[in-house]
């Protein structure tokens, strides 16, 4: 990955060793009690544990299992063994004896904590079938042996149970708590982990994983041990500590465990001296490649190329030019006067507003200015980046797009200075120019808009007053006209009366 200001160039990274995490491996000897403390066979007096309470880490399912004996001619004789959860280990061994035949047998060794099924002479054993409904063979860790071999439990039968409570685990060393009668704690890499008698082994492992201890805890069912694997790669240790009289770490074999050391990343750059890192990430502070973080994923030599990403910078410049042109186009549309085919001239809405004219002109001057002694020693104006104004509009146009591409590729820092330097950079100068124009409290444009709004309001008031006067005069004239008509009608009536009296026709 890269950061702002990252170095550019081509670099050869030779990785001879990848970083891998260290693991703390719990002890496997003397931690878990065997299934029973004495040997058991069909003829022994020992009954052994009831299957439902056996400490083999798996819940027994009642049902049937199939035991097959194949003779020398290839014929297989199958026997079905029915298993109940209330059976003792001896009762199951007797049932297996019966299924195998008189010259074979099933025994349990307490020293090895394993069950052995001895095949009859000249036969092969076939254990289990698709029709089995009990998981007895899985609990006993018995699988079909090689031809001519006896079947022996794949590993010790006594086992921790992930879903079982801590108090029910078959531990050689009884678990103590210390914090209270039923609660305790221990720490990994200085982070405290609490547990109680009702906690399950799975819940304790989850607490470790969810903590800030920096390790991933898991249970290795094949070797019956807890494994703590560092979440970060590199050759680093794991610090374990008991809390008070709590003995979780001892009881579960972690105190007596061993460290399987991880490896550090070993690498060189451009054939230089060999260096190391405690992760597969090479930081710039280690490599000297400013702004570059290199992540190794395989052993061997890889060439990486670091180049400036000019796309984002070009988009920003194009966006600035586009914004300026939109403003200039709007100003032009509001101030231009148009003549129609009949010769009639229609002035723009703001055709005679000198403030708007001045805004467009000043903005053009600002963007076309070539600075001497500016923030960049090589880029003095937009013309050096391929942009210029035309002779008949205030808008900018890209007259030489190659200029911007070249500047971004070979002079990116100078382009940044030209635009971004405090006070003198183009972006800062545009901001300084525009802000007094648009400030809502004191800006030229808001004040101009306020003045025009007030003028419009006054004109509206004057129109209303004039309408009132016109209406008043109209009412007065109508009243006089009506009075004149009434007087004329009265005069006509009197004239007619006199004519009648005088006998004038």
N, C-alpha and C positions, 0 to 999 in steps of 0.2 A: 504494500500500500504506500501511497505518497501523501505528503502534507504540503502546504503552501511553501514555496521557496525550495522545493526539493531539487537536488542536483540532477543534472541530465547526463546521459551517456550510456555506454554499453559496459556491462560488468559480468565477469565470469565467476560464478559461485561454485566452488567444489566442496561437496559435502561427503565426508568420509564416514561419519557416524551420526545417525539421527538420535535425537533425545527421546528417551523412553522413561516412564515413571517407575519409581521404586515401589515395592510392595512389602508389607509386613505379613509374614506367613505364620499363622497360629500353629502351635505344636500339635502333633498327631498322636503322641504316645503318652499314656497315663492320664488322659483327660476324660475320656468317656468310658463308663463302666461297661463290661461285656453284658450280653443278654442274660447270662446266668453265671454263677460263680463256680459251678462244677460241671463235669462232662455229663452228657445225657445220651442214652441209647435206649433201645426197646427193652433191654434187660436191666437197666440201671434203676436204682430206687428213686433217684431225683426226678421230680415231675417238671421242674422248670416253671417259668412264668406263664400265666394265662395270656393267650395271644392278644387279647384286647388291651392288656396293660403292659405288653412287652416294649422295651425301650429301643425300638428299631427305627424310630423317626417317621414311620408311615402308619396310617390307620388301616388296619386289616379289614378286608371285605369278605364276608362269609360267602360261600358258594362252592364251586367245584374246580379242580384243576386236573389236567390230563398228564399221566406219566406213561411214556411209551418205552418198550424194550424191544430192540431190533436184534434178531438172531443172525447167525452167520450167513444164512441164505437170503437175508433181506426182509424177512417177514417181521412186521411190527405188531406187537401185542400191546394194546392200550388198556390202561386201567384208570378209572375215575376215582379221585380222592375228594371226599366231601369235607369241607372245612367249616367249623363253627367258631365264632369269636370267643366262646367259652372254653374251647380246647386249650390244653396246656401244650407246651412245646413237646413234651414226651409223647402225648397222645397223637400229635401230628407226625412225629417220627415213626411211631408204630404204624400209622396209616400208610406212610410212604414205604416202610418195610414190606407191608402186605402187598402194595401195588407192584413193587419191584420183583419180589420173589425170594425164595428161601436162601439163595446163594449171594444175594445182594444185601444192602442194608443202608440205613440212614442214621448218622450220629452227629452230635454236637460237641465241639471242642471248646472248652472255656478259655484255654490258653490262647487259641487263635481267634476265638469268638466267631466261628464259622461252622456251617453245616456241610457235611460231606455225604453224598449219595454214592455208594459203591455199586458199580454195575455188576450184574451176574457175569461169570466167566464167559468169554467169547461173544459178548453182546455189546451193543451201543445204546446209550441213553438218549431219548428224545423227550425233552421237558416242555410241556405246555402245548396248547392248540388254540385255534380261533374260537372254539366253543367254551373256553374257560370263563367262569363268572367270578372267580376269586383271584385276588392279587397275591396269594400266598408266596408264589415263586419269586415275585418281585421283592416282597418283604424279606425273604431268605436270601435274596441276591443270587439266585440259582438260574443258570442258563444252560442250554444244551451244550455239552462238552464236545471236544474233538473226538473223532472216531477212536475207540479203544481207551478213552480216558474216563475217569470218574468226574462227577459234578461237584464242585466246591464253591462255596459262597465267594462272590467276586471280591468282596472286602469284608471288613468286620461288620457284624450285624448291629451292635450297639451304635446308636446314631443320635445326633441332635435333631430336634424337630422344630422346624421354622415356625409352625403355627402353635406349638406348645408353649405353655407358660414357663417362665424361668425356673419356677419352683418344681416343675415336673420333669426337667431335663435329667438324663442319666449321667450325672457328673461324678467323677471319682472324688473330687474335692467339693464338699457341700458349699453352696453359695451363701455368702453372708452379705449383709446390707450396710449397716453402720450408721447411716444418716438417721433412720428410725428402725423399728423392728422389721419393717417390710419395704423400706426404700433405701437406695444407695446411689452412688455416683462414681464416675471415673472420668479421666480427661484424656483427650487425644490432641496433641499439638496445642495444649493449653486451653482447649475448649471443653467445658464440662458437659457430660452426658449423664442423665439421670435414668434410673430404672427402678422397678418395683417387683414384688413377687408375682403380681398378676400380669406383668409385661410379657409379651411373647418375644421369642428370639428375633422374629421378623420385625417387630416394632422397634426393638433396640437398634437393629441394623439400619432401619429407616431413619431413626433419630440421628444416627451418625451421619448418614448421607445428606440429611436436610440441614445439618449444622454447618458452622464455619470452620470445621476441623480440617477441611481440605483433602479428605480421603473418601474413597468409595468402598463401603463395606459390603462384603458378599460372603455367602456360605458355600464352601467347596464340599459338595455332598460325597464326592468320590473319596476324599481323604478326611472327611469329617472335621473340618477346621474352618475358622473364620479368617478371611483374608482382607487386609486393609491396603488399598491401592491408592497412591497419591493421585490426586486429580490433575496436578501439574507435572509435566515431564521434567526430567533432570535427575541427577544423582543426589538425592537428598533423603534424609531419614524421616522416621516417624517417632514422635515422642509420646510415650504412654505413661500414665501415672494413676495409681489408686487414690481414692479419696477416703481418708480415715481408715476405718476397719472394713470398708467395702472390698470384696475380693473378686469382682467380676472378671477382671483381666487375668487373674491367676486361674480361677475355676474354668474359664473357657479357653485356656491355653495361649492367651496372647502374651502374657509376661514371659513365658518360656519359648516364644516364637523366634523367628530369625528374619533378618532383612534381606530381601532379594533386591540388590542394588540396581537402580536404573542407570541410564547412560546420559551424558551431556552431549549436546550437539557439538560436533567437531567439523570445522569448515575453514576455508581460505577464500580470499577474494583476489581475483586477477593474479593468481600465482604467488600471493604474498604469504606472510607467516601464518601458521596454523593458529586458529582461535577457537574458543569454546563459548557455549551459551547454555543456560539451564532450561532452555525451552527450544522449540523449533522455530522461534521467531528471532531474527537478528535485528536488533534495534539500531537506529542511527548513531546512538551514543557509543555503541560497541564497534560498529563498522566504520564510523567516520563519514558515512554517506548521508549527508544532511537531508532530512525529510523523507528518507526511505526506510521502510520496515519490510524486511524480506522474510517470508515464511518458507522454510524448507519442508518438502514433502517426500523426497526420495534421496537415496545415496547416488552420487555421481555429479557430473558437471553440468550446470545449467547456465545459459546466458540470458540475462535480463536487460531490457532496454528501457531507459527512463527518458521520456520526452515531455515537453510542455504540452498540456492540453489546451490548444488554441481555440477549440470550438466554443467553449463557454465565453471566453473573452471576446471573440468575434461577435457572438450573439448579443453580448452586452453593448458593444459599440454600435452594431446595427440597430438595436432597440433604441439607443439614444438618438441616432440620426432619424429614425422613423418617428419618434415622438416630436422632435423639433420640426420635422416636415409637416406633421399633422397640425401643429400649432400655426405654422406659417400659412398652410393651406386654408385654415379656418379664418385667419386674419384677412387673407386675400378675398375670400368669398363674402366677407362682411363689409369690405371697404370698396370693392370694385364697382364701377358704373358700367351698365350695358346699354347698347343702342340696338333697337329692333329694326326690322326691315323698313319701317316707315320713317326711320330717323329719330324716333322718340327715345330719349335717354332716361333710363331708370337707375337711380343712384342706389348703392348698397345701404343697408341699415345703418352702418357706421361710417359712411363714405366721408363725412366731414369731421370725424373724431380724430384729432391730432394725437391723442394719447395712444390709441390703437396703432396708428401709423408709426409712432415713435417706438412702440414695443417691437414691432416686426423689424424695423430698421436696426434697432440696437441689438437685437438678438442675432441678426445676420452679422453685424460687425464683430460681436463677441466670438462667434464661431469661425469667422474667417481670419481672425487676428493671428499673426505669426509673432510669437514672443521671442524676445532676445533676453537671455539670462533667466529663462523660466526653469521649472523643476526638472526638465529633461534637457540634456546637452545635445541630443540628436534629433528629438522630435519637438518642433517648435509650434506646430499647429496641425489642424485636421488635414491640411493639404499634404503634409508629409505622410499621412496614412491613406492618401488617395481620395479624399473628399474635398469638394469645392462647391461654391455657389455659382449659379448661372448669372448671366447679365440681365435677365429680365424677370426673375423671381427671387424670392428670399430663401428658397428651399435648397437643401444640400443634395448633391448627387455624387455617386461613386464613379469617379473618372478613371481610377486606376486601382482595381481590387487587389492586384498583386502587391501593392505597397503595404496594405494592411497585413496580408498573409506573411510577407517577409518580416515586417516589424514584430509580429507576434511570435514568429519562429526564432528569430535571432536577437531581438531586443525586447523581450517581454518585460523585463524590469524597467526599461525606459518608457514603455507604453503605460505601465502601472504608475510611474512617476508623473507622466504627463496628465493622466486623468485624476489620480487619487491624492497627490501631494496636498497636505493641508494648506489652505488659503490660496495657493497659486495653481493648484491642479484645475483642469478644465471643469470637472464635476463640481468642485468647490466654487469656481467662479460663476458657473451657471446658477448654482444655489444662491449665491450672494446677489445675483442679478434678479432672480425670479422672486425670492422671498419678500423683498419690499414691495413687489408688484401685487402679490396675492395675499399678504397677511390680512386676516379677516378684520383686524382691529384698525390697522393703519395703512394697509396696502393701497397702492394707487388705483388698482382695478376695483376692489370693493368700495373704495370711496367714490370712484367715478360712478359705479353702479348705484350707490346710495344717492348721489346727486341727481342722476337721471330719474331715479324712482321718485324723488321728492318733486322734481319738475313735472313729471307725469301726473303726480297727485294734485299739484297746484292747477295744472291744465284741466284736470277732471273737475276740480272745484269751480274753476272759472266757467266751464261749460254748463255746469249745473246752475250757476247764478244767471248766466245768459238765458238759459232755457226758462228760468223763473220769470225774468223780465219780459221775454217774448210772450210768454203765456199771460202775464199780467196786462201787457199792452193789447193783446188780442181780446181779452175779456172786456177791457175798457172800450175798445172800438166797437165790438159787437153790441155792447150795451147802448152806446151812442146811436148806432145804426137802428137798433130796435126802437129807441125813443123817437128818432126822426121819422121812422115809418108810422109810428102811432100818431105823431103830430100831423103828418100829411093826411092820414086817414080821417082825422078829426076835421081838418080844414076842408077836405072834399065833402064831408057830410054837411058842414055849415053852408058851403057854397051851393049845394043842391037845395037846401032849405030856402035860401034867399031867392034863388031862381024861381022856385015854385010860388013864393009869395009875390014876386014881381011879375009873374006870368011870362017869364022868359023861358022859351022852349029850350 
